[in-house]
Amino acid sequence: MLLLACAASYGGFACIALAMPDYWERAGGDTARHAPRRRRLRYGGAALLALSLAACLWRDGPGFGALLWGVLLTAGAIAVAFTLTWRPRLLGLFTGTPPR
């Protein structure tokens, strides 16, 4: 359950970051295919972050689950920032472009 929460947090922040055109291009996405996907990426990112919250609350209850979710939000955001800095093509899986 914790791995699901971690993956959902990372995926949520990756989707939210890729909703921005600059990061979409850095990840290897085609700019012509970006405009129709922006809203879906934002909503999908929010849904994944909500899934992460639900997994944390279900696993540890409201007290520690909320604290754990806050930590996972921070870790997920930092991990996406590192990925976009050092290996942005790895996020090509979200854009439909395979990583090189």
N, C-alpha and C positions, 0 to 999 in steps of 0.2 A: 504494500500500500504506500509505503514511503517512496519507493522508486517511481510509482505512478505520479505521486505528488511532485517529485523532482522533475520528471520528464514533462509534466503538464506545465510547470512553472517555466521551464526553459523554452518549451514550444510556444507558450503564450507570449513571452517577451520577444521571441524570434518573429512571430507573426506580426506583433505590433511594430517592431523595428522595420520589417520588410514592407509595411504599409507606406513607409516613406520612400519616395522615388530614389533618393541617393543610395540608400542601403539596398534597395532592390537591384539597382545597376551593379553595385559592388559585389552582390551575390551571384551575378551572372544572368540576371533576368532580362528579358526583352522589354524595352520601354513601351512598346505598342500593346503588350499584354498586361501591363501594370494597372492602367486606369480602371478597367472593370473589376479588378480583384481587390482594390484598396479597401472597400467597405467590408468585403468578406474576410479579409485578413484582420481587420480591426475587431470585428465581431467574433471571429474565431479565436483571436488572442484573448479577448475578454472571457470567452467561454472556457478556454483552457485554464486561465487563472482561477476562474470560479470552480472548475473541477479540482484544481490543486487545493483550494480552500476546503472543498467538501471532503476530499480524501484525508486532509489533516484533521478536520473536525471528527470524522468518522473513526479515524485511527486512535486519536488521543483525547477526544472530548473537547469541550469549548475552552477550557482553561489553558492547557498546554498546546492544544491544536492551533489556537490563534497565534500563540508565540512562535510555534514551529512554522506556520505559514509566513509570518513576517520574516523569519530567517531564510526560508526558501525563496521568497520574493527577492530578497537582497542577493542571494547566491545565484538565482536564475538571471537576474539583470546583469550581474557582473560577468557571468559565463557568456551571455550573449554579446556583451561589449567586447570581451576578449576574442570571441570568435569573429566578430566583425572587424576587429583590428588586425588579427594575425592570419586568419584563414576564412575570409568572407565567402569563398566558393563552397565551403562546407554547407552553408545555408541554401545552396542551390537546390537541395531536395525540396525546400518549401516553394521555390520558384518554378519548379518543373525542369530545371537544368541540372544534369548530373555533375557532381564535383569532378574536377580534373586533378 
